């Protein structure tokens, strides 16, 4: 978790059952956004019958429709079984119970969430489970590309005050 950012990101994708597909179009399994912005940081696994679920307005700030099923099927590692994995939007996670894409659209819990820590000026991240418990942490090397600092700040601002922020401020 302390290596070069792209290597760390690929390991996070693999741990979540996803391929690194950064050179395909969105909707065709594209995972280049995963962990690279403030929002797409919730790794969720899901039952086979929900990856075609769409957002019908229940998740505020997320596009209506939000058809992800085809991309989830393409990007998910089939050897891990039926269903799939995806890095979903964390918007709405600060509400209890969480009102984000994983919990509402896919009716699932998160396996882990990446949260950047304000303690060291957003250079370290934590991985927390669905209850906010610390799973791991890392301080990736800035190898010329990291998520921009503004994205890391927004990432924390989205969880601030929730159970998901506790581990990142307790470093």
Secondary structure as GFF3:
##gff-version 3
##sequence-region A 1 171
A	DSSP	alpha_helix	5	15	.	.	.	ID=ss1
A	DSSP	beta_strand	40	46	.	.	.	ID=ss2
A	DSSP	alpha_helix	69	75	.	.	.	ID=ss3
A	DSSP	three_ten_helix	78	80	.	.	.	ID=ss4
A	DSSP	beta_strand	84	89	.	.	.	ID=ss5
A	DSSP	alpha_helix	101	104	.	.	.	ID=ss6
A	DSSP	beta_strand	110	116	.	.	.	ID=ss7
A	DSSP	beta_strand	125	128	.	.	.	ID=ss8
A	DSSP	beta_strand	134	138	.	.	.	ID=ss9
A	DSSP	alpha_helix	149	159	.	.	.	ID=ss10
A	DSSP	alpha_helix	166	169	.	.	.	ID=ss11
###
